[in-house]
Amino acid sequence: MLKRLALMMAISALTGCSSVKEDNFHKETLSAIKNAELSISQRLTNLELQSSHQAKYIDGLETEINSLKHQMTRLNQHMYQIRKKDKSEQKAASDIQQETEYPPVQDVPANKIILGRVEHVTIDSIQQTFNARVDTGAATSSLNAANIEEFERNGKKWVRFHLSEKTADSLKNHWIEAPVIRYVKIRQSTNNEAERRAVVSLWVSVGKIHERTEFTLANRSHMSHPVLLGREFIRDIALVDVSRKFIHTPNSKSSKNKS
């Protein structure tokens, strides 16, 4: 009987001990869960705060970007007004320059000389000066040759002739002699037959230009100038300003004549 009682008491004691352990385990588990919940809640709070700070930072960046865009727009408008003003001033200066009586020639290449539509040309062989028309429409140059005489010298064909203006009859005593380079045939609109003309090469001077050029000997008595300078003469060395005359004649009033 005593043994059975003792056994029952032992079993009861063990059962009570087990129940106490289970209660402690449940308490520890609940405590751990609560701690985890608190930690998670704290982390969520921190993340929300960080997100709020980042949103404010992004808002600040957007505000700054918008401000910079506004400043760029104002700068572009200011630059446009400056360019517009510069163009207006340049145009005004250009208009003033064009209104002057004798505007300077612009954009002239460094290796080019400007010639007027009429210039004084000196024939080296007789050291006489004549009025010459500078004509870009004519390919070759020509002379108003009168009293042309052909002869031979050292087995080659030569010509002698007079070159004079209508008002310079005294120059008839000055003969020009030159070898014939070749002959060309010229057909006039008023004559069906081609005219045979001699071509000679002469040294001539116009301003600073001193060149040897070919001339066709022609009857230019009906023309206003005894000498015509064509494209072959001015090629690569000169440009023509048709609004001016006698540019390379020092102290000449006609050098500024634009008529």
C-alpha positions as CSV (number, residue, x, y, z in Angstrom):
1,M,0.0,0.0,0.0
2,L,2.8,2.4,0.9
3,K,4.7,1.5,-2.2
4,R,1.6,2.3,-4.4
5,L,1.2,5.6,-2.7
6,A,4.8,6.5,-3.1
7,L,4.6,5.6,-6.8
8,M,1.6,7.8,-7.3
9,M,3.2,10.7,-5.6
10,A,6.3,10.3,-7.8
11,I,4.2,10.2,-10.9
12,S,2.3,13.3,-9.8
13,A,5.6,15.1,-9.1
14,L,6.9,14.3,-12.5
15,T,3.7,15.4,-14.2
16,G,3.8,18.7,-12.3
17,C,7.4,19.3,-13.3
18,S,6.6,18.6,-16.9
19,S,3.7,21.1,-16.8
20,V,6.0,23.8,-15.3
21,K,8.6,23.2,-18.1
22,E,5.9,23.5,-20.8
23,D,4.6,26.7,-19.3
24,N,8.1,28.2,-19.2
25,F,8.7,27.2,-22.8
26,H,5.4,28.8,-23.9
27,K,6.4,32.0,-22.1
28,E,9.8,32.0,-23.7
29,T,8.3,31.4,-27.1
30,L,5.8,34.2,-26.7
31,S,8.5,36.5,-25.5
32,A,10.7,35.7,-28.5
33,I,7.7,36.4,-30.9
34,K,7.0,39.7,-29.2
35,N,10.7,40.7,-29.5
36,A,10.7,39.7,-33.2
37,E,7.5,41.8,-33.7
38,L,9.1,44.8,-32.0
39,S,12.2,44.4,-34.1
40,I,10.2,44.1,-37.3
41,S,8.1,47.1,-36.4
42,Q,11.2,49.2,-35.6
43,R,12.7,48.3,-38.9
44,L,9.6,49.1,-40.8
45,T,9.5,52.5,-39.0
46,N,13.1,53.1,-39.9
47,L,12.4,52.2,-43.6
48,E,9.4,54.5,-43.6
49,L,11.6,57.3,-42.3
50,Q,14.3,56.6,-44.9
51,S,11.7,56.5,-47.6
52,S,10.3,59.8,-46.4
53,H,13.8,61.4,-46.4
54,Q,14.5,60.1,-49.9
55,A,11.2,61.4,-51.2
56,K,12.0,64.9,-49.8
57,Y,15.5,64.6,-51.3
58,I,14.0,63.7,-54.7
59,D,11.5,66.5,-54.4
60,G,14.4,68.9,-53.7
61,L,16.3,67.6,-56.7
62,E,13.3,68.1,-58.9
63,T,12.9,71.6,-57.6
64,E,16.5,72.4,-58.4
65,I,16.3,70.9,-61.9
66,N,13.2,73.0,-62.6
67,S,15.1,76.1,-61.4
68,L,18.1,75.3,-63.6
69,K,15.8,74.7,-66.6
70,H,14.2,78.1,-66.0
71,Q,17.7,79.8,-65.8
72,M,18.7,78.1,-69.0
73,T,15.6,79.4,-70.7
74,R,16.3,82.9,-69.6
75,L,20.0,82.6,-70.7
76,N,18.9,81.4,-74.2
77,Q,16.5,84.3,-74.5
78,H,19.2,86.7,-73.5
79,M,21.7,85.2,-76.0
80,Y,19.0,85.4,-78.7
81,Q,18.5,89.1,-78.0
82,I,22.3,89.7,-78.1
83,R,22.6,87.9,-81.4
84,K,19.6,89.8,-82.8
85,K,21.2,93.1,-81.7
86,D,24.6,92.2,-83.2
87,K,23.0,91.3,-86.5
88,S,21.0,94.6,-86.5
89,E,24.2,96.6,-85.7
90,Q,26.1,94.7,-88.5
91,K,23.4,95.4,-91.0
92,A,23.2,99.0,-90.0
93,A,27.0,99.3,-90.4
94,S,26.8,97.5,-93.8
95,D,24.0,99.9,-94.9
96,I,26.1,102.9,-93.9
97,Q,29.1,101.6,-95.7
98,Q,27.0,100.9,-98.9
99,E,25.7,104.4,-98.7
100,T,29.2,105.9,-98.9
101,E,30.2,107.4,-102.3
102,Y,33.1,105.0,-102.9
103,P,32.6,101.7,-100.9
104,P,35.7,99.6,-100.5
105,V,35.8,96.2,-102.2
106,Q,35.2,93.4,-99.8
107,D,36.3,89.8,-99.7
108,V,39.2,90.3,-102.2
109,P,41.6,87.3,-102.3
110,A,45.1,88.2,-101.2
111,N,46.6,87.2,-104.6
112,K,44.1,89.2,-106.6
113,I,44.1,92.8,-107.9
114,I,41.0,94.8,-108.5
115,L,40.6,96.4,-111.9
116,G,38.0,98.9,-113.0
117,R,36.0,98.5,-116.2
118,V,38.4,101.0,-117.8
119,E,42.1,101.3,-116.9
120,H,45.2,102.9,-118.3
121,V,47.5,100.3,-120.0
122,T,51.1,101.0,-121.0
123,I,52.6,99.2,-124.0
124,D,56.2,98.6,-123.1
125,S,57.7,98.6,-126.6
126,I,56.7,102.2,-127.2
127,Q,56.2,103.4,-123.6
128,Q,52.9,104.9,-124.4
129,T,49.7,104.7,-122.3
130,F,46.2,104.1,-123.7
131,N,42.7,103.6,-122.3
132,A,41.8,100.0,-122.1
133,R,38.4,98.4,-121.6
134,V,38.5,95.4,-119.3
135,D,35.9,93.0,-120.6
136,T,35.3,89.6,-118.9
137,G,32.9,88.8,-121.8
138,A,35.8,88.6,-124.2
139,A,38.2,85.6,-124.1
140,T,41.2,87.2,-125.8
141,S,42.6,90.7,-125.8
142,S,42.8,92.9,-128.9
143,L,44.3,96.1,-130.2
144,N,43.1,98.8,-132.6
145,A,45.9,98.2,-135.1
146,A,46.1,100.5,-138.1
147,N,48.6,100.5,-141.1
148,I,49.5,96.9,-140.5
149,E,52.5,95.8,-142.5
150,E,53.8,92.2,-142.6
151,F,57.5,91.4,-143.1
152,E,60.1,88.8,-142.4
153,R,62.9,88.9,-139.8
154,N,65.3,86.0,-139.4
155,G,63.0,83.8,-141.4
156,K,60.0,84.5,-139.2
157,K,56.8,86.5,-139.9
158,W,56.6,89.9,-138.2
159,V,54.2,92.8,-138.2
160,R,54.4,96.5,-137.6
161,F,51.5,98.7,-137.0
162,H,50.2,101.9,-135.3
163,L,48.2,101.9,-132.2
164,S,46.5,105.2,-131.4
165,E,43.4,106.7,-130.0
166,K,41.1,108.9,-132.1
167,T,42.5,112.0,-130.4
168,A,46.1,111.0,-130.4
169,D,47.2,111.4,-134.0
170,S,50.8,112.2,-132.9
171,L,51.3,108.5,-132.0
172,K,51.1,107.5,-135.6
173,N,54.9,108.0,-135.7
174,H,55.3,105.3,-133.1
175,W,55.4,101.9,-134.7
176,I,54.9,98.7,-132.8
177,E,56.8,95.7,-134.1
178,A,56.3,92.1,-132.9
179,P,56.6,88.5,-134.3
180,V,53.3,86.9,-135.4
181,I,52.5,84.0,-133.1
182,R,49.6,82.7,-135.2
183,Y,46.6,83.8,-137.3
184,V,43.0,83.5,-136.3
185,K,39.8,83.8,-138.4
186,I,37.1,86.0,-137.1
187,R,33.6,86.0,-138.7
188,Q,31.7,89.2,-138.2
189,S,27.9,89.2,-137.9
190,T,27.7,91.7,-140.8
191,N,30.0,89.8,-143.1
192,N,29.7,86.2,-144.2
193,E,33.5,85.9,-145.0
194,A,35.9,85.2,-142.2
195,E,38.6,87.8,-141.6
196,R,42.2,86.7,-141.0
197,R,43.9,88.4,-138.2
198,A,47.4,88.2,-136.8
199,V,48.1,87.5,-133.1
200,V,51.1,89.0,-131.3
201,S,52.5,88.9,-127.8
202,L,53.4,92.2,-126.0
203,W,54.5,93.2,-122.5
204,V,52.0,95.6,-121.0
205,S,51.5,97.2,-117.6
206,V,48.3,98.0,-115.7
207,G,49.0,99.4,-112.2
208,K,51.2,96.8,-110.5
209,I,50.4,94.2,-113.1
210,H,53.2,93.6,-115.6
211,E,52.4,90.7,-117.9
212,R,53.1,89.4,-121.4
213,T,49.8,88.8,-123.1
214,E,48.5,87.9,-126.5
215,F,46.6,90.5,-128.6
216,T,44.6,90.0,-131.8
217,L,45.2,92.9,-134.2
218,A,41.8,94.3,-135.2
219,N,40.2,97.4,-136.5
220,R,38.7,98.9,-133.3
221,S,38.3,102.4,-134.7
222,H,34.6,102.1,-134.2
223,M,35.1,101.2,-130.6
224,S,35.4,103.6,-127.6
225,H,38.8,102.3,-126.5
226,P,41.8,101.2,-128.6
227,V,42.7,98.4,-126.2
228,L,40.6,95.5,-124.9
229,L,41.8,93.3,-122.1
230,G,40.0,89.9,-122.0
231,R,39.7,87.0,-119.6
232,E,43.0,85.5,-120.6
233,F,44.8,88.6,-119.3
234,I,43.0,88.9,-115.9
235,R,42.8,85.2,-115.3
236,D,44.3,84.2,-111.9
237,I,45.6,87.7,-111.2
238,A,42.7,90.2,-111.1
239,L,39.0,90.7,-110.5
240,V,36.9,93.4,-112.2
241,D,34.7,95.9,-110.4
242,V,32.5,97.2,-113.2
243,S,31.2,100.1,-111.0
244,R,34.6,101.8,-111.1
245,K,37.1,103.2,-113.6
246,F,40.8,103.9,-113.5
247,I,41.4,102.4,-110.1
248,H,45.1,102.2,-110.8
249,T,45.5,105.8,-112.0
250,P,47.1,107.9,-109.3
251,N,45.5,111.3,-108.5
252,S,42.9,110.9,-111.3
253,K,39.3,112.1,-110.7
254,S,38.1,109.5,-113.1
255,S,39.4,106.7,-110.8
256,K,36.4,107.4,-108.6
257,N,33.9,107.7,-111.5
258,K,31.1,105.1,-111.0
259,S,29.1,106.2,-114.0
